Structures are given as structure tokens and as C-alpha cells.
Amino acid sequence: MTTTVETPVRPTVYDRVSTRVAASPRLQIAVPALVTAVAGILRFWNLGHPHELVFDETYYVKDAWSQWNLGFAAKWPDEADSRFAAGETDIFLDAGSYVVHPPLGKFLIGAGMALFGADSSVGWRFATALFGTLAVLLLYVVALTLTRSIGVATAAAGLMAIDGLAIVMSRVALLDTFVMFFTLLAFWFVLLDRRWLREREWPRRTAPGRWGSDSRWGPVFWARPWVVAAGLAAGAATAVKWSGLYVLAGIGIYLVVIDALERRRRGVEFWPADAAVRQGPVTFVLLVPPALLLYLATWTGWLLTDGGYDRHTVDGAPATGFWSWVPVSLQNLWTYHQSMYGFHVGLSASHSYASPAWQWPLLVRPTSMFYHSDALGEAGCTAAAGCVQNIYSMPNPLVWYAAVAATVYLVVRFIRRRDLVSGFVLTGVALTWVPWLLYPERTVFQFYTVVILPFMLLALAIALRDLAHPAGASPDRRVTGQRVVAVFLIVALVLSAFWYPILTATSVPYDFWRLHNWSPTWI
């Protein structure tokens, strides 16, 4: 008879670190604080350089400042960019400008300009840098809420803190970082709603004598404050860019599906109909009207003033019949929205950095937002071949491709296990990427993927956890997995440092800049 002696499974580095942090309240605060601090340093360092409007800042910064002063975006005279950068910030005209994005993002940019001065390039970019930094902390919280794993939360947030795409989009006054932040916030509120129902509402409503003996139907929940909060967050995303509408609609569907699965788990006989027909309309009322009200509230400046574009389009011929009760100002707003919709669906202008959505996973064409060359001796350049300043919205290549692979891994994992963690992350990826595939002719850019990035990094962090901490694996297998993960993280950090000057318009020798041209379609 042979006796088999099992070798004790030694705790991994992941186990020890996670246990130590979980057991220490100070470390529970210190870890996310450190990750957020790193993100803030990388985003705020030399934020005012270059002191000129780069890429689409030419639209959003000037629109933000005129909107802050007038209540609506106004037109500017010719050659306004150079005059604005030189300090002539109040040369906007009285006539409304035709803008195709809602006001909230420009209001946030305008708030930074009001705080630091419209002539300050730090003021132009302060709001995006702040929201980009807070998004790293928010991703940590979302990952921790979703997985209850400090390791996953630290990996996801840490990778976002050093990622080039997230850094660049936090250092230029564009709108996409705001969309990303509010989208991620909405998903966090969805997680909190699920916990609220499981820990509070279901036990309360299913207590003896409350639900009754009829197991065919479950209770209908009105007390869901986190659904209201999710609606407000998705409404805020929509009030920055209309792509937030996909998030709002997708979250509504996701909530119905999750409600149905929860009812099945609790033994409700007619669980699909119960979730869709009975709880579904209640969820709609809790989710959509708050989003609509917040969206309309962001148009207050346009509604209460007279100079906005299309503000008085139908004043001479207001609607009659059923729609006659609608205030003329809202009729004008509807007309303006029809025009904006026509612009968005018909946008197909050529651009040298355009990249259709199907190319995004392949990282074919990142966007160069600023380029300046310095000759020898100019601006301290000591390179014989000259120097280059570039703002290039390039994600960390290793992290990006690994995150794409991890997303595919989560698809396989979800098919095999039907686990809700994978489903949640994949829902986020789908809602922020798939809708763009419906418009293959529309002019879109790789940097739009900053909204998808947090969910891809969640997928990557989960995949790294599974690699470093596989269930039921031998000690040798676990050690090997940890070493692979450690090497991956070290190389990712080195690559982030290698790319950082190219992201931040730091003057570098031309030959160093050329070293980043790994593909014919890059830089």
C-alpha cells in the first residue's frame, strides 16, 4: 500500500500581499491613494505645455469659455486660436455657434478656465486632468466592488495610471475623458444596486409574512436609489457626448437581465416575465427620467438666453395640435437636436488619423494631436538631427494587446462558467465599442477607445489574477504564473516610461522619436 503525502500549498506573493492589505485599514487607504497620486503626477506634470490649442481644443476650449460667459457657445473671429493663446480671451462674438455636442463637458472645461484664468493653458486642461486622475481611483473602487480582490483592483487601476492613452486624454481639453468617467461611475452604481438588493431589499421583502406563499411572482422593488444614481451618471455621460445614450440603454437591459437571474436563483417560477414585465417598467422609471432631467438641465444656459444657435428657429411658427403645450424653447431645442443628429450620422470627412472602430483592437492608427520640430540649438535641442515635441494618443502597446487578448479570454470564460463578473466587464466593453461598429463610414478616431479602456483593463487584471493565482494548481504552476505576471508588469512599466515623452510634448531627439515607429501606421 502506497501512501501519498500531499505537499502543502504555499501562499503566493499575491496571497500574502492581499491578506496584508486586507488586514490593515491604513494599507486599504494607502494603496489606492498611492496609485491615484502616481496618476495625478503623470497627468498634471507640465500640464500647460504646449501653450497653444492642440487638435480639437480649438473647438472645445473656445466654446467652453464663451458658453461660460454667455450661457451658450458663440462664434469667434478668424485667426482666433493664436489670439486666444496670446491672451485675447474675450473676443468671442454675440452670435451663437453651431456645436454638435451637449454642454456639460464644455461647462467642466469652462470651470477650470474660470478657476485658473482663460489665458492659462493649465486652466484649459485642468478639468480633464482632474477627471482623468479621479477615473483611476474610480476604477480601483469598481474593481474592488466587483471582484473583492485588492490585487485585481490595484492591477487595473495601476495599469490605467501609467497607460499612455489615459494620460494623453487627461492632458488635452477634449470631451472623451468625461464620458469615460461618467460611464464608469454609472457601472459602479449598477454594482452597488445589485449589492443593495441582495443585502437589504430581498431579505426585507421576503421576510415571513411579506412576500406570501405565491412563488410564481417575486416582489417589485421601487427602493433602488443606486438605479437612480446610475441614470444620473449615464445622463451626465450623454450630456457630454451622445454616445452616452448607448450606455444608458445598455444599463437598462443589463439591469433587467440581472433581475431575471436573481429571481431565478430565488425560485421565482415566472422569472423572465417577472423581471421584464413587472420589475422592468419600474426600473425604467427609476433610470431614464432622471437621466433625461439631468440632460435637459445642462441646456439651461441655452434655454434661458436668446443668442444660442437655433434658439428661435420655430418662434414664428410654433407647433400646433398635440405638441402645442410644449414650450417654444423646448421645441427649438428639439429642432436643434434634429440638426445635430443629422450631422453625426452624416459625418464622413476624410482625416489622416481617422480609424474605423473595427481597427481599434489592432491599434492601427493612434492619433497625433500635436507635433513640433526643433532645430539644433532651438529650445535647448542638442541633437544634430533636431528634436521633436509630440502629443501622441498611444496606449501602452503591451498592455493594449494583452487587454484585447484578456477580453477574448473573458468571453471564453463567460461561455464556460456563466459568471457574472465576466458578464459585467464584457457588457462594459460591448456598450462602449460595438455601437461604433454600426457606423463604418463615420469619421472616428482611435482615442475614442479611452471610454473602453477601463473595462479592458478590468479584463486584463482578472486574467492576470487567474494566471498568477489559478485555482487548484500545483505550487510550481502558481510560482511560474506569478513570475510571468511580474515580468509582464515590469515590462509594461518600462514601456510606459519609454513612451511618456512622446505623450507629453517633451522635446526629445528626432532619432529617439523615430524609435517609437514600430509600425508604418504609427507616428
Secondary structure, 3 states (H helix, E strand, C coil): CCCCCCCCCCCCHHHHHHHHHHHCHHHHHHHHHHHHHHHHHHHHCCCCCCCCCCCCHHHHHHHHHHHHHHCCCECCCCCHHHHHHCCCCCCCCCCECCCCCCCHHHHHHHHHHHHHCCCCHHHHHHHHHHHHHHHHHHHHHHHHHHHCCHHHHHHHHHHHHHCHHHHHHCCCCCCHHHHHHHHHHHHHHHHHHHHHHHHHHHHHHCCCCCCCCCCCCCCCCCCCHHHHHHHHHHHHHHCCCCCHHHHHHHHHHHHHHHHHHHHHHCCCCCHHHHHHHHHHHHHHHHHHHHHHHHHHHCCHHHHHCCCCCCCCCCCCCCCCHHHHHCCHHHHHHHHHHHHHHHHHHHCCCCCCCCCCHHHHHHCCCCCEEEEEEECCCHHHCCCCCCEEEEEECCCCHHHHHHHHHHHHHHHHHHHHHCCHHHHHHHHHHHHHHHHHHCCCCCCCCHHHHHCCHHHHHHHHHHHHHHHHCCCCCCHHHHHHHHHHHHHHHHHHHHHHHHHHHHHCCCCEEHHHHHCCCCCCCCC
